[in-house]
């Protein structure tokens, strides 16, 4: 395929983004974030990315069983205080509603390699579910659609969750630390949850009341509270564990002793930890989807590699080294005190301008449900990356 990236004709997609309440994605520093372009995938490439995500999820669940059996919490930087809740949520198969695998390659015969799993609080939801669908409207008849059914799968899994607890009021609380991007991402969860039959409310975390036996939110009538048995949090588990240990203690009691259903569940922090990738690589060294990953850099003598932090986000505190061990690119950030992990540098698809493309495959309850891409003119996919939709050809 000679030209993978196509310009999309002018449409009302950008007006629709604004009209539907998502103008933040177009304003100020974000004004070039959503591209009016699409990257073309063959059906075979799309199917292979979905299969890669499915296979990786199986690897991760097998790896979690190994971590639990071997008590590898210290190796992952997870304190003992979090372990009972992690084990309980896994043993009781609490719903892992949403995650995103990030892959290098997958196009033009470049080997598909897992870069990381955003298993706990992945974002990019409005872009991947709504925007890329709206952007393709003008060329819908010319191509074979998209792999984009995440909202439908979220709705199905939330419906199953509601029906599994018929004795409970279907009240779902969405909460975050209050950033506008998080609130807009939660609009997608709200949409799916309401379709699934839930009453849905949102509150910043600081306004939520974690009582001794319930999660409560004050209503418009002062002194009157609404009880929630179901909570979806866009609050990182590592923030709760390391910054709010008292909240961790309360959640431990609410989930284990009072039946609170909290998703994404505590076991997702194991998937989120970058050092988990080194455990997986040790368990499955011949797995073609995994990059060589270690907790020290010495195995990469003579090879290019990436230095990451265990609980990093947003592409921060990443350093890339060439095969001579010289650093060629780095990002600063707030996580440099974290333990480090070292990973083979993945081969990425590049266009004729030298921009790299990274595929994100969203999963719900372990099932791949949506593909989207980010593009960057450097080596590190971070907050400066652009979002680009895809089309099947």
Beta strands, then each sheet from edge to edge (+ up, - down):
strand 1: 5-7
strand 2: 34-41
strand 3: 99-104
strand 4: 113-118
strand 5: 171-176
strand 6: 199-204
strand 7: 209-210
strand 8: 215-218
strand 9: 225-228
strand 10: 230-234
strand 11: 261-263
strand 12: 293-294
strand 13: 305-309
strand 14: 319-321
strand 15: 327-330
strand 16: 340-344
strand 17: 349-350
strand 18: 356-364
strand 19: 367-376
strand 20: 386-392
sheet 1: 1+ 2- 20- 19+ 18- 3+ 4-
sheet 2: 1+ 2- 20- 19+ 18- 17+
sheet 3: 6+ 5+ 10+ 11+
sheet 4: 7+ 8- 9+
sheet 5: 12+ 16- 13+ 14- 15+
end
